[in-house]
C-alpha cells in the first residue's frame, strides 16, 4: 500500500529500452514513469500521485504497473490508500 508515493525497484540484465506505465483497473493509462534506453544495472522509479495533478482523479484502490523491455513484460499491482 502507498500514499502518496511509492518506489518501483527493478534490475536490467542487459542494455535495453525500458518502459514503465501505471494503469487503473479499467486499463486506462495513468502515468508513464520510464520510457528510455537504460544500461544494465539496478534502478528505481518513483510514482507520486501528487505529480501533475493526478491526486484529483485517483481514488483509493488497486492500480497496476507494467514494465516492458525487449522480450520481457512484467505486470504487478499496487494499492493506493487515501
CORUR-V457430 format. One record per residue. N is the residue number from 1. D_LAST is the distance of its C-alpha to the last C-alpha in Angstrom with 1 decimal. Layout:
n	d_last
N	D_LAST
N	D_LAST
This chain:
n	d_last
1	9.7
2	8.4
3	6.2
4	7.8
5	11.1
6	13.1
7	16.9
8	19.1
9	22.5
10	25.6
11	29.3
12	31.9
13	35.3
14	37.3
15	37.1
16	35.4
17	33.1
18	29.4
19	26.8
20	23.1
21	21.0
22	17.5
23	17.4
24	15.3
25	16.7
26	19.3
27	20.7
28	19.9
29	19.9
30	16.8
31	18.4
32	21.5
33	21.0
34	24.6
35	27.8
36	30.7
37	33.6
38	33.0
39	35.6
40	35.4
41	33.1
42	29.6
43	26.8
44	23.1
45	20.8
46	17.6
47	14.8
48	12.7
49	10.5
50	12.0
51	15.5
52	17.5
53	15.1
54	13.0
55	9.7
56	11.4
57	12.2
58	9.3
59	7.3
60	5.5
61	8.8
62	11.8
63	13.2
64	16.6
65	18.6
66	22.4
67	24.8
68	28.3
69	31.5
70	35.1
71	35.6
72	32.2
73	28.9
74	25.9
75	22.8
76	19.8
77	16.4
78	13.1
79	9.8
80	6.4
81	3.8
82	0.0
